[in-house]
Amino acid sequence: MFMTIVFIFLMILLILTGGAAIHLGLFKAHRPETGFGKKVFGGIVAYVISTLVWLALYSYHYLGW
């Protein structure tokens, strides 16, 4: 039970940090000249990419393929 909770929180942490890294690194959302619409769109896309990648990697590891 404890390990399941730890794995869930680790997955959430990986998704959040991965999304932030993609959002700031790939979409350059930290720049002041970036518009609000581009920041919002970039954030949504970045977190979707992060979620898909980490869920694929996490399920691959968890299922032991």
All heavy atoms as TSV, in Angstrom:
chain	resi	resn	atom	element	x	y	z
A	1	MET	N	N	0.825	-1.193	0.000
A	1	MET	CA	C	0.000	0.000	0.000
A	1	MET	C	C	0.871	1.260	0.000
A	1	MET	O	O	0.613	2.184	-0.758
A	1	MET	CB	C	-0.916	-0.028	1.227
A	1	MET	CG	C	-1.779	1.169	1.373
A	1	MET	SD	S	-3.007	1.188	0.078
A	1	MET	CE	C	-3.911	2.614	0.508
A	2	PHE	N	N	1.887	1.265	0.842
A	2	PHE	CA	C	2.771	2.427	0.912
A	2	PHE	C	C	3.497	2.645	-0.409
A	2	PHE	O	O	3.617	3.783	-0.888
A	2	PHE	CB	C	3.779	2.253	2.056
A	2	PHE	CG	C	4.805	3.343	2.122
A	2	PHE	CD1	C	4.458	4.597	2.593
A	2	PHE	CD2	C	6.098	3.127	1.688
A	2	PHE	CE1	C	5.395	5.617	2.643
A	2	PHE	CE2	C	7.035	4.133	1.727
A	2	PHE	CZ	C	6.693	5.385	2.215
A	3	MET	N	N	3.989	1.565	-1.010
A	3	MET	CA	C	4.719	1.690	-2.269
A	3	MET	C	C	3.812	2.171	-3.403
A	3	MET	O	O	4.255	2.917	-4.281
A	3	MET	CB	C	5.374	0.358	-2.641
A	3	MET	CG	C	6.487	-0.048	-1.714
A	3	MET	SD	S	7.783	1.201	-1.575
A	3	MET	CE	C	8.500	1.122	-3.182
A	4	THR	N	N	2.565	1.789	-3.387
A	4	THR	CA	C	1.618	2.255	-4.403
A	4	THR	C	C	1.428	3.759	-4.298
A	4	THR	O	O	1.423	4.461	-5.317
A	4	THR	CB	C	0.262	1.540	-4.239
A	4	THR	OG1	O	0.472	0.133	-4.313
A	4	THR	CG2	C	-0.709	1.973	-5.312
A	5	ILE	N	N	1.294	4.258	-3.088
A	5	ILE	CA	C	1.143	5.703	-2.878
A	5	ILE	C	C	2.402	6.437	-3.329
A	5	ILE	O	O	2.329	7.476	-3.985
A	5	ILE	CB	C	0.813	5.991	-1.404
A	5	ILE	CG1	C	-0.571	5.440	-1.075
A	5	ILE	CG2	C	0.870	7.490	-1.120
A	5	ILE	CD1	C	-0.919	5.472	0.395
A	6	VAL	N	N	3.570	5.898	-3.001
A	6	VAL	CA	C	4.831	6.516	-3.408
A	6	VAL	C	C	4.941	6.540	-4.930
A	6	VAL	O	O	5.343	7.555	-5.522
A	6	VAL	CB	C	6.026	5.778	-2.775
A	6	VAL	CG1	C	7.338	6.239	-3.378
A	6	VAL	CG2	C	6.035	5.965	-1.276
A	7	PHE	N	N	4.584	5.451	-5.597
A	7	PHE	CA	C	4.663	5.397	-7.057
A	7	PHE	C	C	3.697	6.384	-7.714
A	7	PHE	O	O	4.017	6.995	-8.728
A	7	PHE	CB	C	4.389	3.989	-7.567
A	7	PHE	CG	C	5.512	3.024	-7.307
A	7	PHE	CD1	C	5.247	1.688	-7.123
A	7	PHE	CD2	C	6.825	3.444	-7.249
A	7	PHE	CE1	C	6.275	0.788	-6.881
A	7	PHE	CE2	C	7.855	2.563	-7.009
A	7	PHE	CZ	C	7.586	1.228	-6.834
A	8	ILE	N	N	2.523	6.554	-7.140
A	8	ILE	CA	C	1.558	7.513	-7.680
A	8	ILE	C	C	2.079	8.934	-7.541
A	8	ILE	O	O	2.021	9.731	-8.482
A	8	ILE	CB	C	0.188	7.337	-7.001
A	8	ILE	CG1	C	-0.442	6.030	-7.456
A	8	ILE	CG2	C	-0.733	8.523	-7.315
A	8	ILE	CD1	C	-1.693	5.654	-6.684
A	9	PHE	N	N	2.600	9.282	-6.363
A	9	PHE	CA	C	3.141	10.627	-6.170
A	9	PHE	C	C	4.376	10.865	-7.039
A	9	PHE	O	O	4.585	11.967	-7.537
A	9	PHE	CB	C	3.453	10.886	-4.699
A	9	PHE	CG	C	2.240	11.198	-3.884
A	9	PHE	CD1	C	1.944	10.459	-2.761
A	9	PHE	CD2	C	1.390	12.227	-4.234
A	9	PHE	CE1	C	0.815	10.732	-2.003
A	9	PHE	CE2	C	0.258	12.521	-3.499
A	9	PHE	CZ	C	-0.027	11.775	-2.378
A	10	LEU	N	N	5.185	9.849	-7.243
A	10	LEU	CA	C	6.338	9.979	-8.128
A	10	LEU	C	C	5.890	10.231	-9.557
A	10	LEU	O	O	6.456	11.076	-10.266
A	10	LEU	CB	C	7.208	8.726	-8.063
A	10	LEU	CG	C	8.415	8.713	-8.987
A	10	LEU	CD1	C	9.371	9.840	-8.642
A	10	LEU	CD2	C	9.115	7.371	-8.913
A	11	MET	N	N	4.866	9.525	-10.008
A	11	MET	CA	C	4.354	9.730	-11.354
A	11	MET	C	C	3.810	11.149	-11.520
A	11	MET	O	O	4.081	11.814	-12.524
A	11	MET	CB	C	3.261	8.715	-11.676
A	11	MET	CG	C	2.738	8.824	-13.089
A	11	MET	SD	S	1.479	7.625	-13.500
A	11	MET	CE	C	0.179	8.076	-12.390
A	12	ILE	N	N	3.084	11.639	-10.534
A	12	ILE	CA	C	2.552	13.001	-10.595
A	12	ILE	C	C	3.692	14.015	-10.622
A	12	ILE	O	O	3.666	14.972	-11.398
A	12	ILE	CB	C	1.593	13.248	-9.420
A	12	ILE	CG1	C	0.333	12.414	-9.589
A	12	ILE	CG2	C	1.234	14.723	-9.302
A	12	ILE	CD1	C	-0.572	12.381	-8.375
A	13	LEU	N	N	4.700	13.798	-9.798
A	13	LEU	CA	C	5.849	14.701	-9.768
A	13	LEU	C	C	6.585	14.706	-11.105
A	13	LEU	O	O	6.977	15.770	-11.611
A	13	LEU	CB	C	6.799	14.298	-8.636
A	13	LEU	CG	C	8.060	15.142	-8.487
A	13	LEU	CD1	C	7.690	16.547	-8.054
A	13	LEU	CD2	C	8.986	14.499	-7.484
A	14	LEU	N	N	6.771	13.540	-11.700
A	14	LEU	CA	C	7.442	13.463	-12.997
A	14	LEU	C	C	6.652	14.170	-14.089
A	14	LEU	O	O	7.224	14.862	-14.939
A	14	LEU	CB	C	7.676	12.006	-13.384
A	14	LEU	CG	C	8.751	11.270	-12.600
A	14	LEU	CD1	C	8.722	9.786	-12.947
A	14	LEU	CD2	C	10.110	11.853	-12.874
A	15	ILE	N	N	5.339	14.026	-14.079
A	15	ILE	CA	C	4.501	14.686	-15.081
A	15	ILE	C	C	4.566	16.205	-14.917
A	15	ILE	O	O	4.727	16.938	-15.894
A	15	ILE	CB	C	3.043	14.179	-14.994
A	15	ILE	CG1	C	2.969	12.742	-15.504
A	15	ILE	CG2	C	2.099	15.076	-15.791
A	15	ILE	CD1	C	1.638	12.067	-15.266
A	16	LEU	N	N	4.495	16.677	-13.685
A	16	LEU	CA	C	4.527	18.122	-13.452
A	16	LEU	C	C	5.877	18.734	-13.798
A	16	LEU	O	O	5.951	19.785	-14.443
A	16	LEU	CB	C	4.162	18.429	-11.995
A	16	LEU	CG	C	2.716	18.165	-11.609
A	16	LEU	CD1	C	2.512	18.413	-10.124
A	16	LEU	CD2	C	1.770	19.013	-12.430
A	17	THR	N	N	6.958	18.098	-13.387
A	17	THR	CA	C	8.277	18.650	-13.690
A	17	THR	C	C	8.614	18.525	-15.178
A	17	THR	O	O	9.239	19.417	-15.746
A	17	THR	CB	C	9.367	17.978	-12.845
A	17	THR	OG1	O	9.328	16.566	-13.062
A	17	THR	CG2	C	9.182	18.277	-11.381
A	18	GLY	N	N	8.195	17.430	-15.794
A	18	GLY	CA	C	8.415	17.282	-17.233
A	18	GLY	C	C	7.653	18.318	-18.030
A	18	GLY	O	O	8.174	18.890	-18.993
A	19	GLY	N	N	6.421	18.567	-17.643
A	19	GLY	CA	C	5.624	19.594	-18.319
A	19	GLY	C	C	6.215	20.981	-18.165
A	19	GLY	O	O	6.246	21.770	-19.115
A	20	ALA	N	N	6.702	21.282	-16.971
A	20	ALA	CA	C	7.320	22.591	-16.753
A	20	ALA	C	C	8.604	22.740	-17.570
A	20	ALA	O	O	8.871	23.803	-18.136
A	20	ALA	CB	C	7.615	22.777	-15.270
A	21	ALA	N	N	9.396	21.672	-17.644
A	21	ALA	CA	C	10.635	21.727	-18.420
A	21	ALA	C	C	10.350	21.913	-19.907
A	21	ALA	O	O	11.019	22.707	-20.582
A	21	ALA	CB	C	11.448	20.455	-18.194
A	22	ILE	N	N	9.356	21.218	-20.417
A	22	ILE	CA	C	8.992	21.373	-21.827
A	22	ILE	C	C	8.423	22.764	-22.079
A	22	ILE	O	O	8.753	23.430	-23.060
A	22	ILE	CB	C	7.982	20.288	-22.256
A	22	ILE	CG1	C	8.640	18.912	-22.219
A	22	ILE	CG2	C	7.425	20.571	-23.648
A	22	ILE	CD1	C	7.667	17.773	-22.409
A	23	HIS	N	N	7.578	23.228	-21.166
A	23	HIS	CA	C	6.938	24.532	-21.317
A	23	HIS	C	C	7.966	25.653	-21.337
A	23	HIS	O	O	7.899	26.557	-22.173
A	23	HIS	CB	C	5.938	24.732	-20.179
A	23	HIS	CG	C	5.054	25.910	-20.362
A	23	HIS	ND1	N	4.816	26.810	-19.363
A	23	HIS	CD2	C	4.349	26.351	-21.425
A	23	HIS	CE1	C	4.004	27.755	-19.798
A	23	HIS	NE2	N	3.705	27.489	-21.043
A	24	LEU	N	N	8.921	25.614	-20.431
A	24	LEU	CA	C	9.912	26.681	-20.375
A	24	LEU	C	C	11.043	26.483	-21.381
A	24	LEU	O	O	11.578	27.451	-21.907
A	24	LEU	CB	C	10.493	26.775	-18.960
A	24	LEU	CG	C	9.503	27.192	-17.877
A	24	LEU	CD1	C	10.167	27.161	-16.515
A	24	LEU	CD2	C	8.924	28.559	-18.168
A	25	GLY	N	N	11.400	25.232	-21.645
A	25	GLY	CA	C	12.525	24.982	-22.539
A	25	GLY	C	C	12.172	25.001	-24.000
A	25	GLY	O	O	12.832	25.659	-24.809
A	26	LEU	N	N	11.133	24.283	-24.367
A	26	LEU	CA	C	10.774	24.157	-25.779
A	26	LEU	C	C	9.956	25.349	-26.272
A	26	LEU	O	O	10.190	25.875	-27.358
A	26	LEU	CB	C	9.994	22.853	-25.997
A	26	LEU	CG	C	9.654	22.469	-27.421
A	26	LEU	CD1	C	10.933	22.207	-28.209
A	26	LEU	CD2	C	8.780	21.238	-27.438
A	27	PHE	N	N	9.000	25.794	-25.465
A	27	PHE	CA	C	8.105	26.871	-25.888
A	27	PHE	C	C	8.566	28.248	-25.433
A	27	PHE	O	O	7.925	29.248	-25.750
A	27	PHE	CB	C	6.687	26.605	-25.387
A	27	PHE	CG	C	6.054	25.405	-26.030
A	27	PHE	CD1	C	5.844	24.247	-25.308
A	27	PHE	CD2	C	5.687	25.440	-27.357
A	27	PHE	CE1	C	5.267	23.138	-25.896
A	27	PHE	CE2	C	5.102	24.339	-27.958
A	27	PHE	CZ	C	4.889	23.178	-27.227
A	28	LYS	N	N	9.658	28.322	-24.678
A	28	LYS	CA	C	10.236	29.599	-24.222
A	28	LYS	C	C	9.193	30.490	-23.547
A	28	LYS	O	O	9.112	31.694	-23.803
A	28	LYS	CB	C	10.884	30.349	-25.380
A	28	LYS	CG	C	11.830	29.537	-26.218
A	28	LYS	CD	C	13.112	29.276	-25.495
A	28	LYS	CE	C	14.116	28.666	-26.446
A	28	LYS	NZ	N	14.775	27.507	-25.946
A	29	ALA	N	N	8.383	29.914	-22.679
A	29	ALA	CA	C	7.295	30.653	-22.040
A	29	ALA	C	C	7.776	31.602	-20.959
A	29	ALA	O	O	7.008	32.434	-20.486
A	29	ALA	CB	C	6.285	29.680	-21.447
A	30	HIS	N	N	9.021	31.506	-20.549
A	30	HIS	CA	C	9.529	32.382	-19.500
A	30	HIS	C	C	9.924	33.760	-20.010
A	30	HIS	O	O	10.153	34.668	-19.218
A	30	HIS	CB	C	10.735	31.725	-18.824
A	30	HIS	CG	C	11.892	31.513	-19.738
A	30	HIS	ND1	N	11.908	30.498	-20.678
A	30	HIS	CD2	C	13.050	32.184	-19.883
A	30	HIS	CE1	C	13.047	30.554	-21.348
A	30	HIS	NE2	N	13.756	31.570	-20.884
A	31	ARG	N	N	9.968	33.930	-21.307
A	31	ARG	CA	C	10.355	35.225	-21.870
A	31	ARG	C	C	9.231	36.237	-21.712
A	31	ARG	O	O	8.056	35.926	-21.916
A	31	ARG	CB	C	10.706	35.071	-23.340
A	31	ARG	CG	C	11.938	34.234	-23.562
A	31	ARG	CD	C	12.274	34.168	-25.012
A	31	ARG	NE	N	13.483	33.373	-25.206
A	31	ARG	CZ	C	13.934	33.013	-26.373
A	31	ARG	NH1	N	13.281	33.357	-27.476
A	31	ARG	NH2	N	15.043	32.304	-26.469
A	32	PRO	N	N	9.565	37.472	-21.363
A	32	PRO	CA	C	8.512	38.483	-21.166
A	32	PRO	C	C	7.781	38.867	-22.447
A	32	PRO	O	O	6.635	39.311	-22.400
A	32	PRO	CB	C	9.262	39.684	-20.585
A	32	PRO	CG	C	10.700	39.428	-20.754
A	32	PRO	CD	C	10.891	37.972	-21.030
A	33	GLU	N	N	8.419	38.716	-23.612
A	33	GLU	CA	C	7.759	39.111	-24.864
A	33	GLU	C	C	6.805	38.047	-25.403
A	33	GLU	O	O	6.107	38.279	-26.375
A	33	GLU	CB	C	8.796	39.458	-25.944
A	33	GLU	CG	C	9.688	38.304	-26.362
A	33	GLU	CD	C	10.987	38.217	-25.565
A	33	GLU	OE1	O	11.157	38.935	-24.582
A	33	GLU	OE2	O	11.817	37.391	-25.951
A	34	THR	N	N	6.753	36.894	-24.757
A	34	THR	CA	C	5.834	35.835	-25.171
A	34	THR	C	C	4.414	36.209	-24.759
A	34	THR	O	O	4.164	36.574	-23.620
A	34	THR	CB	C	6.226	34.494	-24.533
A	34	THR	OG1	O	7.582	34.211	-24.838
A	34	THR	CG2	C	5.349	33.374	-25.044
A	35	GLY	N	N	3.490	36.115	-25.682
A	35	GLY	CA	C	2.111	36.492	-25.424
A	35	GLY	C	C	1.391	35.495	-24.527
A	35	GLY	O	O	1.787	34.336	-24.382
A	36	PHE	N	N	0.301	35.981	-23.926
A	36	PHE	CA	C	-0.467	35.153	-22.991
A	36	PHE	C	C	-1.073	33.942	-23.691
A	36	PHE	O	O	-1.060	32.833	-23.158
A	36	PHE	CB	C	-1.574	35.992	-22.339
A	36	PHE	CG	C	-2.405	35.215	-21.363
A	36	PHE	CD1	C	-1.893	34.847	-20.139
A	36	PHE	CD2	C	-3.701	34.835	-21.684
A	36	PHE	CE1	C	-2.652	34.126	-19.231
A	36	PHE	CE2	C	-4.464	34.110	-20.793
A	36	PHE	CZ	C	-3.939	33.766	-19.560
A	37	GLY	N	N	-1.595	34.130	-24.887
A	37	GLY	CA	C	-2.198	33.020	-25.632
A	37	GLY	C	C	-1.186	31.939	-25.963
A	37	GLY	O	O	-1.473	30.747	-25.864
A	38	LYS	N	N	0.016	32.351	-26.345
A	38	LYS	CA	C	1.071	31.381	-26.649
A	38	LYS	C	C	1.502	30.644	-25.385
A	38	LYS	O	O	1.799	29.452	-25.434
A	38	LYS	CB	C	2.266	32.081	-27.287
A	38	LYS	CG	C	3.334	31.133	-27.741
A	38	LYS	CD	C	4.465	31.836	-28.472
A	38	LYS	CE	C	5.517	30.824	-28.874
A	38	LYS	NZ	N	6.648	31.462	-29.535
A	39	LYS	N	N	1.523	31.341	-24.252
A	39	LYS	CA	C	1.874	30.691	-22.988
A	39	LYS	C	C	0.830	29.646	-22.599
A	39	LYS	O	O	1.170	28.547	-22.168
A	39	LYS	CB	C	2.019	31.719	-21.873
A	39	LYS	CG	C	3.254	32.560	-21.978
A	39	LYS	CD	C	3.377	33.516	-20.818
A	39	LYS	CE	C	4.628	34.373	-20.974
A	39	LYS	NZ	N	4.841	35.240	-19.830
A	40	VAL	N	N	-0.429	29.980	-22.757
A	40	VAL	CA	C	-1.505	29.044	-22.408
A	40	VAL	C	C	-1.489	27.846	-23.347
A	40	VAL	O	O	-1.540	26.691	-22.896
A	40	VAL	CB	C	-2.884	29.751	-22.449
A	40	VAL	CG1	C	-4.016	28.755	-22.319
A	40	VAL	CG2	C	-2.968	30.798	-21.353
A	41	PHE	N	N	-1.413	28.092	-24.642
A	41	PHE	CA	C	-1.386	27.000	-25.616
A	41	PHE	C	C	-0.145	26.131	-25.415
A	41	PHE	O	O	-0.227	24.904	-25.440
A	41	PHE	CB	C	-1.413	27.559	-27.048
A	41	PHE	CG	C	-1.348	26.498	-28.095
A	41	PHE	CD1	C	-2.441	25.685	-28.342
A	41	PHE	CD2	C	-0.187	26.299	-28.834
A	41	PHE	CE1	C	-2.384	24.691	-29.307
A	41	PHE	CE2	C	-0.114	25.317	-29.797
A	41	PHE	CZ	C	-1.222	24.517	-30.040
A	42	GLY	N	N	0.993	26.762	-25.200
A	42	GLY	CA	C	2.231	26.021	-24.957
A	42	GLY	C	C	2.158	25.197	-23.686
A	42	GLY	O	O	2.670	24.078	-23.623
A	43	GLY	N	N	1.513	25.734	-22.659
A	43	GLY	CA	C	1.354	24.985	-21.409
A	43	GLY	C	C	0.495	23.756	-21.579
A	43	GLY	O	O	0.830	22.676	-21.076
A	44	ILE	N	N	-0.594	23.910	-22.281
A	44	ILE	CA	C	-1.484	22.762	-22.508
A	44	ILE	C	C	-0.769	21.680	-23.313
A	44	ILE	O	O	-0.784	20.501	-22.948
A	44	ILE	CB	C	-2.781	23.225	-23.210
A	44	ILE	CG1	C	-3.606	24.093	-22.262
A	44	ILE	CG2	C	-3.599	22.032	-23.689
A	44	ILE	CD1	C	-4.767	24.803	-22.915
A	45	VAL	N	N	-0.113	22.085	-24.388
A	45	VAL	CA	C	0.601	21.120	-25.233
A	45	VAL	C	C	1.744	20.469	-24.458
A	45	VAL	O	O	1.956	19.256	-24.539
A	45	VAL	CB	C	1.109	21.797	-26.520
A	45	VAL	CG1	C	2.023	20.880	-27.300
A	45	VAL	CG2	C	-0.052	22.250	-27.378
A	46	ALA	N	N	2.484	21.263	-23.686
A	46	ALA	CA	C	3.622	20.734	-22.934
A	46	ALA	C	C	3.184	19.690	-21.911
A	46	ALA	O	O	3.818	18.637	-21.770
A	46	ALA	CB	C	4.356	21.874	-22.230
A	47	TYR	N	N	2.107	19.958	-21.195
A	47	TYR	CA	C	1.657	19.003	-20.190
A	47	TYR	C	C	1.004	17.770	-20.802
A	47	TYR	O	O	1.074	16.690	-20.228
A	47	TYR	CB	C	0.744	19.682	-19.166
A	47	TYR	CG	C	1.559	20.476	-18.174
A	47	TYR	CD1	C	1.765	21.831	-18.327
A	47	TYR	CD2	C	2.160	19.847	-17.099
A	47	TYR	CE1	C	2.532	22.544	-17.423
A	47	TYR	CE2	C	2.930	20.543	-16.188
A	47	TYR	CZ	C	3.110	21.898	-16.360
A	47	TYR	OH	O	3.888	22.592	-15.477
A	48	VAL	N	N	0.395	17.909	-21.967
A	48	VAL	CA	C	-0.135	16.733	-22.664
A	48	VAL	C	C	1.021	15.847	-23.132
A	48	VAL	O	O	0.984	14.620	-22.958
A	48	VAL	CB	C	-1.033	17.146	-23.852
A	48	VAL	CG1	C	-1.319	15.970	-24.767
A	48	VAL	CG2	C	-2.332	17.749	-23.342
A	49	ILE	N	N	2.055	16.456	-23.698
A	49	ILE	CA	C	3.227	15.689	-24.127
A	49	ILE	C	C	3.870	15.001	-22.933
A	49	ILE	O	O	4.197	13.814	-22.987
A	49	ILE	CB	C	4.242	16.604	-24.841
A	49	ILE	CG1	C	3.693	17.071	-26.182
A	49	ILE	CG2	C	5.581	15.899	-25.032
A	49	ILE	CD1	C	4.520	18.156	-26.838
A	50	SER	N	N	4.050	15.749	-21.858
A	50	SER	CA	C	4.671	15.179	-20.660
A	50	SER	C	C	3.850	14.021	-20.107
A	50	SER	O	O	4.407	12.983	-19.737
A	50	SER	CB	C	4.826	16.266	-19.591
A	50	SER	OG	O	5.313	15.730	-18.389
A	51	THR	N	N	2.540	14.187	-20.062
A	51	THR	CA	C	1.677	13.129	-19.541
A	51	THR	C	C	1.763	11.874	-20.404
A	51	THR	O	O	1.907	10.767	-19.880
A	51	THR	CB	C	0.218	13.618	-19.472
A	51	THR	OG1	O	0.161	14.776	-18.633
A	51	THR	CG2	C	-0.693	12.548	-18.922
A	52	LEU	N	N	1.704	12.041	-21.717
A	52	LEU	CA	C	1.763	10.880	-22.598
A	52	LEU	C	C	3.108	10.162	-22.504
A	52	LEU	O	O	3.149	8.928	-22.433
A	52	LEU	CB	C	1.492	11.306	-24.041
A	52	LEU	CG	C	0.083	11.795	-24.335
A	52	LEU	CD1	C	-0.022	12.289	-25.778
A	52	LEU	CD2	C	-0.937	10.711	-24.058
A	53	VAL	N	N	4.184	10.925	-22.491
A	53	VAL	CA	C	5.515	10.311	-22.423
A	53	VAL	C	C	5.724	9.597	-21.097
A	53	VAL	O	O	6.147	8.435	-21.055
A	53	VAL	CB	C	6.609	11.371	-22.660
A	53	VAL	CG1	C	7.984	10.833	-22.295
A	53	VAL	CG2	C	6.589	11.841	-24.098
A	54	TRP	N	N	5.415	10.271	-19.991
A	54	TRP	CA	C	5.664	9.652	-18.687
A	54	TRP	C	C	4.732	8.484	-18.416
A	54	TRP	O	O	5.135	7.509	-17.777
A	54	TRP	CB	C	5.585	10.673	-17.568
A	54	TRP	CG	C	6.827	11.481	-17.474
A	54	TRP	CD1	C	6.960	12.817	-17.689
A	54	TRP	CD2	C	8.154	11.004	-17.172
A	54	TRP	NE1	N	8.264	13.190	-17.534
A	54	TRP	CE2	C	9.012	12.108	-17.220
A	54	TRP	CE3	C	8.671	9.754	-16.872
A	54	TRP	CZ2	C	10.379	11.984	-16.962
A	54	TRP	CZ3	C	10.033	9.639	-16.623
A	54	TRP	CH2	C	10.870	10.748	-16.669
A	55	LEU	N	N	3.491	8.544	-18.880
A	55	LEU	CA	C	2.600	7.396	-18.692
A	55	LEU	C	C	3.078	6.196	-19.516
A	55	LEU	O	O	3.003	5.058	-19.051
A	55	LEU	CB	C	1.165	7.753	-19.053
A	55	LEU	CG	C	0.434	8.644	-18.051
A	55	LEU	CD1	C	-0.963	8.970	-18.563
A	55	LEU	CD2	C	0.358	7.999	-16.689
A	56	ALA	N	N	3.588	6.455	-20.718
A	56	ALA	CA	C	4.117	5.359	-21.534
A	56	ALA	C	C	5.352	4.753	-20.876
A	56	ALA	O	O	5.468	3.527	-20.765
A	56	ALA	CB	C	4.444	5.857	-22.931
A	57	LEU	N	N	6.279	5.600	-20.431
A	57	LEU	CA	C	7.486	5.097	-19.781
A	57	LEU	C	C	7.170	4.417	-18.451
A	57	LEU	O	O	7.746	3.382	-18.113
A	57	LEU	CB	C	8.481	6.241	-19.561
A	57	LEU	CG	C	9.102	6.819	-20.818
A	57	LEU	CD1	C	9.930	8.055	-20.479
A	57	LEU	CD2	C	9.958	5.788	-21.513
A	58	TYR	N	N	6.267	5.007	-17.699
A	58	TYR	CA	C	5.924	4.459	-16.388
A	58	TYR	C	C	5.218	3.115	-16.536
A	58	TYR	O	O	5.512	2.168	-15.806
A	58	TYR	CB	C	5.026	5.447	-15.646
A	58	TYR	CG	C	4.903	5.186	-14.179
A	58	TYR	CD1	C	5.886	5.611	-13.298
A	58	TYR	CD2	C	3.800	4.523	-13.668
A	58	TYR	CE1	C	5.758	5.378	-11.950
A	58	TYR	CE2	C	3.667	4.288	-12.326
A	58	TYR	CZ	C	4.656	4.718	-11.462
A	58	TYR	OH	O	4.528	4.476	-10.132
A	59	SER	N	N	4.315	2.999	-17.493
A	59	SER	CA	C	3.612	1.737	-17.677
A	59	SER	C	C	4.563	0.666	-18.218
A	59	SER	O	O	4.454	-0.497	-17.858
A	59	SER	CB	C	2.414	1.895	-18.611
A	59	SER	OG	O	2.839	2.234	-19.904
A	60	TYR	N	N	5.503	1.061	-19.068
A	60	TYR	CA	C	6.498	0.119	-19.584
A	60	TYR	C	C	7.339	-0.440	-18.433
A	60	TYR	O	O	7.575	-1.625	-18.343
A	60	TYR	CB	C	7.390	0.816	-20.609
A	60	TYR	CG	C	8.465	-0.069	-21.185
A	60	TYR	CD1	C	8.164	-0.965	-22.194
A	60	TYR	CD2	C	9.766	0.001	-20.724
A	60	TYR	CE1	C	9.136	-1.786	-22.729
A	60	TYR	CE2	C	10.757	-0.814	-21.239
A	60	TYR	CZ	C	10.438	-1.708	-22.238
A	60	TYR	OH	O	11.398	-2.507	-22.762
A	61	HIS	N	N	7.763	0.426	-17.545
A	61	HIS	CA	C	8.564	-0.010	-16.405
A	61	HIS	C	C	7.709	-0.814	-15.415
A	61	HIS	O	O	8.139	-1.851	-14.914
A	61	HIS	CB	C	9.171	1.199	-15.683
A	61	HIS	CG	C	9.857	0.851	-14.397
A	61	HIS	ND1	N	11.055	0.207	-14.377
A	61	HIS	CD2	C	9.493	1.041	-13.115
A	61	HIS	CE1	C	11.417	0.003	-13.129
A	61	HIS	NE2	N	10.480	0.510	-12.349
A	62	TYR	N	N	6.521	-0.326	-15.138
A	62	TYR	CA	C	5.679	-0.966	-14.130
A	62	TYR	C	C	5.223	-2.358	-14.579
A	62	TYR	O	O	5.165	-3.289	-13.787
A	62	TYR	CB	C	4.470	-0.078	-13.840
A	62	TYR	CG	C	3.617	-0.582	-12.695
A	62	TYR	CD1	C	4.074	-0.523	-11.391
A	62	TYR	CD2	C	2.359	-1.127	-12.937
A	62	TYR	CE1	C	3.304	-0.977	-10.338
A	62	TYR	CE2	C	1.585	-1.585	-11.894
A	62	TYR	CZ	C	2.045	-1.502	-10.606
A	62	TYR	OH	O	1.285	-1.958	-9.568
A	63	LEU	N	N	4.916	-2.489	-15.861
A	63	LEU	CA	C	4.471	-3.780	-16.371
A	63	LEU	C	C	5.629	-4.726	-16.631
A	63	LEU	O	O	5.436	-5.929	-16.779
A	63	LEU	CB	C	3.655	-3.589	-17.649
A	63	LEU	CG	C	2.319	-2.865	-17.468
A	63	LEU	CD1	C	1.682	-2.618	-18.822
A	63	LEU	CD2	C	1.388	-3.644	-16.576
A	64	GLY	N	N	6.843	-4.197	-16.684
A	64	GLY	CA	C	8.029	-5.009	-16.826
A	64	GLY	C	C	8.194	-5.636	-18.194
A	64	GLY	O	O	8.713	-6.743	-18.315
A	65	TRP	N	N	7.804	-4.928	-19.246
A	65	TRP	CA	C	7.928	-5.475	-20.591
A	65	TRP	C	C	9.357	-5.417	-20.954
A	65	TRP	O	O	10.026	-5.086	-21.645
A	65	TRP	CB	C	7.043	-4.726	-21.567
A	65	TRP	CG	C	5.596	-4.945	-21.285
A	65	TRP	CD1	C	5.045	-5.852	-20.461
A	65	TRP	CD2	C	4.500	-4.204	-21.835
A	65	TRP	NE1	N	3.696	-5.750	-20.457
A	65	TRP	CE2	C	3.322	-4.758	-21.285
A	65	TRP	CE3	C	4.408	-3.158	-22.697
A	65	TRP	CZ2	C	2.077	-4.270	-21.599
A	65	TRP	CZ3	C	3.149	-2.694	-23.010
A	65	TRP	CH2	C	2.008	-3.255	-22.470
